[in-house]
């Protein structure tokens, strides 16, 4: 069996049509999209361009360089048949916004601690959980304590 058989399938990002300032069009890979406060979609895009690399020994050689840029709709238009669903965030109830981590060494009081994702106190080996899973952990049979530094209990119980 080849090594290629063990690799995950190559999933390339969806393409979009971009209208350049001179009126020409090009296709670019859509890396991300998000809405601004006025409701306009902005797209982070990437194109690969040919480039030159100079080698002292062999002289110039052809290579490529990726260029990223951002543009709004309607400058960026979707292409029929492309799947843009991978760019969308999951619904709020499925987002993993909390970290459930084991207690620090010598802490015999709690079985686990619940942290916000950005908490510096969270152990890196903990698992990510949704709002519902965080509430279940706090109310479950195991002793799960909210982190005293980031205080996730003040947010998770009030639904943001």
Steps between C-alpha positions, in 0.01 A plus 500: 500500500634844409540786746246690289233248601548590869458874450170681545340614177617841380220742572559821311320817603208620287573738215333838439493746213679829574449813289825695485510883493567492124184292441675168437409188696703235676422202718638490853478252788270617778674454834238667721198726488341722762243779524578852612266706716307628201432144377747496208685172445881530485704216354860405579639360176821342380657465157820328397724693262814398314817647649874492456749370752870567455752230582871590500592165359233439240372850423134601487230235528124502478306464824164621629383736771162522671343844534213563740258790477155604617205632298129555560193373320412591217868520395512132599228278356431134564544249222212264428580147616754604767421395859548790741348324802847418639551875555201536731530465876295226660184616677564647846378189682767288325796735551762376738565808714633343820797288608457219752845430643637271768585660834855619563745274686419477869141620464289229660183707523365491143492233230521763225493875441289689247675791322427752228698422182743789546571431868872474573428271797355221282710191445567432133397134527139581583212442260279762339129498589180679394281715726269208571790266581652765727174532696475121527858484630434769762184322618615143450602235753873572461630807675564753224601840629483825305840663463537775764701713254285510184167430678320307222202437729398866475454464124394141435211511748358820350536384135766762409 
